[in-house]
Amino acid sequence: MYARFITTTLGLALLAGPSVAATADEITQALVGNTFQGDMGGGGYSSFFAEDGTYHDASGSGPYEITEEGVCYPETEYGCYQAEIDGSSLEWMQGGESAGTGEILEGDALDLAGN
């Protein structure tokens, strides 16, 4: 009985598999024209990803690029973040570790581009 439980549990874990970073196309489809709201670096963070390649957050705006490396912030020290997307949930990854989690909101839900 115990061996059957272990085998079943191991089989389910293998089926679930490791999380896989989203492709550039998947990130583009999920984020461009939408808002991320969640936690980054231990604090609340929200950002609207405009279709013109500009992000808008509470502290200002700047360019972003979506590449196979993830969402990249040129001309900043932030570098690139990979994204794991499940429906409207998003987890940012950097250097193989979680850098933040949150939700994707439709459109400029928090009026960040108006700032």
C-alpha positions as CSV (number, residue, x, y, z in Angstrom):
1,M,0.0,0.0,0.0
2,Y,2.8,2.4,1.0
3,A,4.7,1.7,-2.2
4,R,1.6,2.3,-4.3
5,F,1.1,5.7,-2.6
6,I,4.7,6.7,-3.3
7,T,4.5,5.5,-6.9
8,T,1.2,7.5,-7.5
9,T,2.6,10.6,-5.8
10,L,5.8,10.5,-7.8
11,G,3.8,9.9,-11.0
12,L,1.6,13.0,-10.3
13,A,4.7,15.1,-9.5
14,L,6.3,14.1,-12.8
15,L,3.2,14.9,-14.8
16,A,3.0,18.4,-13.3
17,G,6.7,18.9,-14.2
18,P,8.7,22.0,-13.5
19,S,7.4,25.5,-14.3
20,V,8.5,26.7,-17.7
21,A,9.3,30.3,-18.5
22,A,6.8,31.8,-21.0
23,T,8.0,32.5,-24.6
24,A,8.4,36.1,-25.9
25,D,5.1,35.6,-27.8
26,E,3.3,34.4,-24.7
27,I,4.6,37.3,-22.7
28,T,3.6,39.7,-25.4
29,Q,0.1,38.3,-25.6
30,A,-0.4,38.4,-21.8
31,L,1.2,41.7,-20.9
32,V,1.2,44.2,-23.8
33,G,-1.7,46.6,-23.3
34,N,-2.3,45.2,-19.7
35,T,-1.2,45.9,-16.2
36,F,0.8,43.8,-13.7
37,Q,-0.1,44.2,-10.1
38,G,1.6,42.3,-7.3
39,D,4.7,42.2,-5.2
40,M,8.3,42.7,-6.4
41,G,11.3,42.9,-4.1
42,G,9.3,42.7,-0.9
43,G,6.9,45.5,-1.7
44,G,3.8,46.2,-3.8
45,Y,4.4,47.0,-7.4
46,S,2.2,47.8,-10.4
47,S,3.2,48.5,-14.0
48,F,1.2,49.1,-17.2
49,F,2.9,47.8,-20.4
50,A,1.8,50.1,-23.2
51,E,1.7,48.9,-26.8
52,D,4.4,51.5,-27.8
53,G,7.1,49.7,-25.7
54,T,6.8,52.0,-22.7
55,Y,6.1,50.8,-19.2
56,H,4.3,53.1,-16.7
57,D,4.5,52.7,-12.9
58,A,4.1,54.9,-9.8
59,S,7.6,56.3,-10.1
60,G,7.5,57.1,-13.9
61,S,8.0,55.4,-17.2
62,G,10.6,54.1,-19.5
63,P,11.2,51.6,-22.4
64,Y,10.8,47.9,-22.1
65,E,11.5,45.1,-24.6
66,I,10.1,41.6,-24.7
67,T,12.7,39.1,-25.9
68,E,13.4,35.4,-25.4
69,E,15.2,36.5,-22.3
70,G,11.9,37.9,-20.9
71,V,10.8,41.4,-20.2
72,C,13.9,43.6,-20.4
73,Y,14.4,47.2,-19.2
74,P,17.2,48.7,-21.3
75,E,19.1,51.7,-19.8
76,T,18.4,50.5,-16.3
77,E,20.0,48.2,-13.7
78,Y,16.9,46.0,-13.7
79,G,18.0,43.7,-16.5
80,C,15.5,41.0,-17.8
81,Y,12.9,39.1,-16.0
82,Q,11.5,35.8,-17.2
83,A,7.8,35.2,-16.6
84,E,5.8,32.1,-15.7
85,I,2.2,32.7,-16.6
86,D,-0.8,30.7,-15.6
87,G,-4.0,32.3,-16.7
88,S,-3.9,35.8,-15.1
89,S,-1.3,34.8,-12.5
90,L,2.3,35.8,-13.2
91,E,5.5,35.0,-11.4
92,W,8.6,37.0,-12.3
93,M,11.9,35.0,-12.3
94,Q,15.4,36.3,-12.4
95,G,18.6,34.2,-12.0
96,G,16.4,31.1,-11.5
97,E,14.7,32.6,-8.4
98,S,11.3,34.2,-7.9
99,A,11.5,37.9,-8.0
100,G,7.8,38.6,-7.5
101,T,4.3,37.4,-8.1
102,G,1.0,39.0,-9.0
103,E,-1.9,39.2,-11.4
104,I,-2.4,40.5,-14.9
105,L,-5.2,43.1,-15.1
106,E,-6.9,44.0,-18.3
107,G,-5.9,47.3,-19.9
108,D,-4.5,50.2,-17.9
109,A,-6.6,49.1,-14.9
110,L,-4.9,51.5,-12.5
111,D,-4.6,54.5,-14.8
112,L,-0.8,54.3,-14.6
113,A,-0.2,55.8,-18.1
114,G,-2.1,58.9,-17.0
115,N,0.5,59.7,-14.3
